Amino acid sequence: MHKKQSCNFVLNKKFVKIVSEMTLNNHVIPFQLGNNKVRGNIVRLQTVVSEIVNRHKYPANVESLFADTLTITACLGSRMKHDGVFTIQAKGTGDVNTLFSDITSDGFLRGYVGLNTCFTNAESKLNSLMGSGHISFTLDQGKHSKRYQGVVSLEEPSMSKTAELYFNNSEQLETKFLTFNYFDVEKNNRKNLFSAGLIMLQKMPVKNSFDEEINEEIWQNSLNFLSTIMKEEFLSTNLTSEEILYRLFNELEITVYDEINIRDQCRCSEQKIKFAIENLSKKELDEIADENGNVIVVCEFCKTERIFPK
């Protein structure tokens, strides 16, 4: 996704703080531990997730699920090497029937949730909200590579556990996601907090048993260190992502790479919608036109309303 060359550095007790305006707002930062025995991403999204979630006005339990899905999408989509789109889409039989988010190789993130009429479900778990169904992880980089899709069943309690299952089963990579968001926090107490974020760790494959022993030790240490971070610490805007990584993993050799900027930007366009309307039959146009003869189209993602004369 990022076009610039990686500029890495090793964090130690002489850690030098590197801060930029973008880093403090919406970014994915790749890193590695123990000389690439473990690789990972730290994702911290402030305005991007809050703006996407708030424009939809979902119930609080759905907002939290949606925020985690957007964050995981940004994390996984940031690994694209060519122009394309990475998508997470869940379809279920429950009160939440659709959960969708995607991101382009330019870092444009969007998403929406489909709720059944008269939604009243107060559950917070993914499988309780969506019932039975499946979740697909799709990478489409056009002519550059073959379209890839992995599918897992809707059986885990969270999107993070579902993503772990996907990597463990489909790619045989031990993976850990730790997600955080502030949508279960009172709005008055959200000041100085990022709206959402995560840390992902992956144990890299090895070629011999000796390396496996070293990898396993570094992997277990990484998981133990990760488990020590608290929600308020991770989401605090008073800490940079580099500072968080140093606090967690300073006992391991850690290399941090350039941040990847994420933006809230929909891909809908008036031209595409107009083309679709022009290809409808007169009967279809009559069915969707209002009393003034206009066709009103509202984008499911960005909620932009467009009016077209029939």
Secondary structure, DSSP 8 states (H G I E B T S, - for coil): ---S----EEE-TT------TTTTTEEEEEEEETTTTEEEEEEEESHHHHHHHHTT---HHHHHHHHHHHHHHHHHHTT--SS-EEEEEEEESSSEEEEEEEEETT-EEEEEEEE-TT------SHHHHH-SEEEEEEEE-GGGS--EEEEEES-SSSHHHHHHHHHHHHS---EEEEEEESTTS-GGG-TTB-SEEEEEEEE---SSHHHHHHHHHHHHHHHHHHTT--HHHHHBTTS-HHHHHHHHHTTS-EEE---EE-EE-----HHHHHHHHHTS-HHHHHHH--TTSEEEEE-TTT--EEEEE-
